[in-house]
């Protein structure tokens, strides 16, 4: 599997790695060949073997740590330079070939070590090409798959998100746009995750399945306030080794994370299990997989907590440097004396004194009142 001669040559298919502008670790790409969609993923397990020093360090870190001022990688940058899709003329990949039936369900899955020739695109560039092949064909497949997920109870919650970066000392906050290209990539990555899960389930290959129980009540919320309230009912997703269990939010009965092995340890572990199977070797046992996932989740949780705290800090720095900031907040919750507002351009929650005439989803004009960097807090007032 490691030699180029052992790999399926897919370099004749246009393969597109679509990411945010400035992304430094492209680990997935997409292409289409007739009825079959290919999701190509960087073949990290080709270099990072189970229990190697690289694997043990990745396990301890759990995931990349994305801070506004820098990225601390799970794996050495040299691994990304060698394996990142589109960073070399030809890239080794683990490719998932998927066909859907008329209802959008997965009908067939191929898992192949491959060679691909990848072109990198930003989401903005991909959006301009959505009406042209191959993106138009991929978008049609993605929409069919999304329709099936929604029919199976998937929930779409659209709350504001921003990307926070520190560039040359300046804090740059950009909204994450819900574009057609972003939706297309999301669906195809979910499709690859379901395909990997079903492939492993059918062959009794132990992997960590991502699961999420249903909330106490099930809704299809409309409006920011309803989505905010519904999200708070969600129970956290968790990893389960053994038989797959339903992931409520995604509307999938079997799912694993398999498309970001450069960034997440759990994805790398799935790839190592698939690699062992494809080579005719013995995969890790369910007990070994569970132990490794347990170790990695500690590092991943620490990374997520650090990302949240760092993003908040730099948002406050931005506000502190812009004391005359003004904008709008959307009322997402009404309490007895306080109203919770979401400020979309900052993806930031705040609380102000509630008034009797306030309503959910009402837009309230706000001005910055105070920033306390030491306490990690800020206050806003209603603009008159």
Secondary structure, 3 states (H helix, E strand, C coil): CCCHHHCEECCCCCEEEEECCCCCCCCEEEEEECCEEEEEEECHHHCCCCCCHHHHHHHHHCECEECCCCEECCCCHHHHHHHCCCCCCCEEEEEEEEEECCCCCEEEEEEEEEEECEEEEEHHHHHHCCCCCCHHHHHHHHHHHHHHHHHCCCCCCCCCCEEEEEECCEEEEEECCCCHHHHHHHHHHHHHHHHHHHHHHHCCCCCEEEEECCCCCCCCCCCHHHHHHHHHHCCCCEEEECCCCCECCCCECCCCCCCCCCCEHHHHHHHHHHHHHHHCCCCCCHHHHHHHHHHHHHHHHHHHHHHHHHHHHHHHHHHHHCCCCEEEEEEEEECCCEEEEEEHHHCEEEEEECCCCCCCCCEEEEEEEEEECCCCEEEEEECC
